[in-house]
Amino acid sequence: MDKEFSSTVKIRFADCDPIGHLNNVKYLEYMLNAREDHVEQNYGFTYEQYTRETGCTWVTIQNEIAYLKEVRYNSTVNITSKTIMVDDITAVVELLMKDENGKVNAVFWLTVIYFNMKTRRAEKMPDATLEKFAHFLVQIDHKTFKERVTFFRNQNRTK
């Protein structure tokens, strides 16, 4: 079973700056939209549905992003996402935006906590949810964001 999910999107003119580069904020939007689709298609629920049924959701507590290669208007990119860490309360998702040749344009680590909407506090994920996330967990060789970015910068040079 594949634990890294992907989707392909076309970069839109309205999302670019005056010199034709994808706006830095739009990287996040494209990647978060892709992740939302990946969860629905592979985990079997939408965030809205999950929140309505459980009263809980995931709240972002940290974003780390590195822009490695420009993305220009009208280009096609592949966005992948995978869970790289999960514990009782926290999860880290890695998202990559790649060009058509597989070079990494951006690396994004998204850290979330499991959050109870009624109590307004973080809480332990239910065992079934934790098992689902653990089932899709991907081990990576790099323990820090900086190490991961360095790895992709070096990889881009060889492609």
C-alpha positions in Angstrom: 0.0 0.0 0.0 1.2 3.5 -0.9 1.7 5.7 2.1 2.7 8.8 0.2 -0.1 10.4 -1.7 0.1 12.7 -4.7 -1.8 15.0 -7.0 -1.0 17.1 -9.9 -2.0 20.8 -10.3 -1.5 23.6 -12.7 -0.2 26.9 -11.4 -2.7 29.7 -12.0 -1.8 33.3 -13.2 -3.8 34.9 -10.3 -1.5 33.1 -7.8 1.7 34.5 -9.2 3.6 37.8 -8.5 4.3 40.4 -11.3 7.4 38.5 -12.5 5.5 35.2 -12.9 6.7 33.4 -9.7 4.2 31.6 -7.5 3.5 33.8 -4.5 5.1 32.4 -1.3 1.7 32.2 0.5 0.2 30.3 -2.4 2.6 27.5 -2.0 0.9 26.8 1.3 -2.5 27.0 -0.2 -1.7 24.6 -3.0 -0.1 22.2 -0.6 -2.8 22.3 2.1 -5.5 21.9 -0.6 -3.7 18.8 -1.9 -3.3 17.4 1.6 -7.1 17.9 2.2 -7.8 15.9 -1.0 -5.3 13.2 0.0 -6.9 12.7 3.4 -10.4 12.4 1.9 -9.2 10.0 -0.9 -7.0 7.8 1.3 -8.1 8.1 5.0 -11.8 7.9 4.1 -13.0 11.1 5.7 -13.1 14.9 5.3 -11.9 17.2 8.0 -15.4 18.7 8.2 -17.0 15.3 8.6 -14.5 14.2 11.2 -15.0 17.4 13.2 -18.8 17.1 13.1 -18.8 13.4 14.2 -16.1 13.7 16.9 -16.1 17.3 18.1 -12.4 17.3 17.5 -10.0 18.4 14.7 -6.4 19.1 14.0 -5.0 22.5 14.6 -1.8 23.7 13.0 0.8 24.7 15.6 3.9 25.1 13.3 4.7 25.5 9.6 8.2 25.1 8.3 8.7 25.7 4.6 11.7 26.0 2.4 11.6 27.3 -1.2 14.2 25.4 -3.2 13.3 26.1 -6.8 11.1 28.7 -8.5 7.6 27.8 -9.6 6.3 29.8 -12.5 2.9 30.6 -14.0 1.3 27.8 -16.1 3.7 25.1 -14.9 2.4 21.8 -13.7 3.5 20.5 -10.3 3.1 17.3 -8.4 2.3 17.7 -4.7 2.9 14.7 -2.4 2.0 14.3 1.3 2.9 11.8 3.9 2.7 11.5 7.7 6.3 11.4 9.1 5.6 11.5 12.8 2.6 10.7 15.0 2.1 10.4 18.8 -0.9 10.6 21.1 -1.5 14.3 20.5 0.8 15.5 17.7 1.4 14.7 14.0 3.9 16.0 11.5 3.1 15.8 7.7 5.6 16.4 5.0 4.5 17.9 1.8 6.6 18.3 -1.3 6.0 20.3 -4.4 7.9 18.9 -7.4 8.3 19.9 -11.0 7.7 17.6 -13.9 11.3 16.3 -13.7 11.0 15.3 -10.0 13.0 18.2 -8.7 11.7 19.5 -5.4 10.4 23.1 -5.6 9.4 23.3 -1.9 9.5 21.3 1.3 6.8 21.9 3.9 6.5 20.3 7.3 3.1 20.9 9.0 2.8 20.1 12.7 -0.7 19.7 14.1 -2.2 18.9 17.5 -5.4 17.0 18.1 -7.9 19.6 19.4 -11.2 19.2 21.2 -13.5 22.0 19.9 -15.7 22.0 23.0 -13.0 22.1 25.7 -10.7 24.2 23.4 -7.7 22.1 24.5 -5.4 19.5 23.0 -6.3 16.0 23.9 -5.2 12.4 23.1 -6.3 11.0 19.8 -8.8 8.1 20.0 -7.0 4.8 19.5 -8.8 4.2 16.1 -7.6 7.5 14.8 -4.1 7.0 16.1 -4.0 3.5 14.5 -5.2 5.0 11.1 -2.4 7.6 11.2 0.2 5.1 12.4 -0.9 2.8 9.5 0.1 5.5 7.0 3.3 6.6 8.8 6.4 6.9 6.7 9.8 6.7 8.3 12.4 9.1 6.8 16.1 9.2 7.4 16.2 12.9 8.4 15.2 13.9 11.9 15.2 17.7 11.5 13.7 20.0 8.9 17.1 21.5 8.2 18.6 18.1 7.4 15.7 17.3 5.1 16.0 20.6 3.2 19.8 20.0 2.7 19.0 16.5 1.4 16.6 17.9 -1.2 18.9 20.7 -2.2 21.7 18.2 -2.9 19.3 15.9 -4.7 18.1 18.7 -7.0 21.7 19.4 -8.0 22.1 15.8 -9.3 18.9 15.6 -11.3 
